[in-house]
Amino acid sequence: TGFHTLMIDASKSRPLKNALVGLNHHIQRARVASLQVPGRLAISLQEHRAILEAIRNRQPDLAERLLNEHISHARENLLNKLKMENKEIATPGADQAGAVR
């Protein structure tokens, strides 16, 4: 997203940018899946705003902590979503809509 591109560009880190370009397809798929969880988009936007606010206020330690928390929350959210999908797939007798017969 624009926010993530802005953060990468602002880092002025060529190695970071190069590494993320190669992973962009996978990262984007993870973002799309994660944001399908109800409420995650609003939480993610709040986290983005807090990170930007810390950067604007020249609080690098806070910005770093908030960024790490955002990444951790996104990872946990995605893993929980994948676990739920696996449970739905593994449920015997479930049809394609997930209804149990």
N, C-alpha and C positions, 0 to 999 in steps of 0.2 A: 504494500500500500504506500501511499504518499508519505505517511508518517515514518514508516520503516526506511524508505529510501532517503528521506531527510536525515534521519539519524545516522545512517551509514555514510552518507556524503559528509555530514558534519564531523564525523570521526577523523576524516582525512587519512584514513588508513587504507592504503592500497592493498595490503594482504587481506584485510577483512573484506573489502569490496570484491576482490577476486574470488575469495572462498565462497562468499554468499551468492555470487553470480552463478557459480556452478551448482549450487544447491537450491536456487530460486524456485525451480519447478516443484521440488519436494516441499519446500517451505510454504509455497502458495497453496498446495493441496492440503497441508496440515491446517493452515489458517481457515480455509473454506470449511473444512470439516469441523474445526473447533467452534467456529461462529454459528454453526447450525444448532448448537445447544442453546435453549431458551435463556435469555438474560446475559449470555456471554458477551455479546456485542456492546451492551451498555457498560458492563464492567471493564471491558477492554478499553473503551473510549475514556472512561474515568482514569484508568491507569495511564493512558497516553497523556491526558491533560496534566496529571500530577508530575509525570516525567518532564514534560515541557516547562511546567512552572518551576521546577527545581533548576532546570538549565537556565531559564530566564533570570532566576534569582542568584545565579552563579553559586549553586550549592552542589558541587560535583559528587560529593560523598552521598548525599541524599538521592541525587539522580541515579547514581550507580546502584544504590540499594533498591530503589523503585523499579529500575529496569530489570534487575535480577528477580525481583518479586513478580513482575509482569511475565517474564519468561517462564518462571516456575508455575505460575497460575495457568498459563496457556498450555504448558506441557501436561499438568495434572488434569486439566479439563479435557484435552485431547485423549489422554490415556483412559480416562473414565468413559468417554464417549465410545472409544473402541472396545472397551470391556463390555459395555452395555450391548453394542452391536453383536459381539461374539456370543453373548448370552442369548440374544434373540435368535441368532442363527442356530445355536445348539439346542434350542428348546424343541423337543420332539412334539410333533403334531401341530406345529405352527404353520399357517399358510403364509403366502408372500406378504400379506399385509400385517403379519405378526399376530393375528388372532389365533387363539388356541381352539381347536375343534372339540 
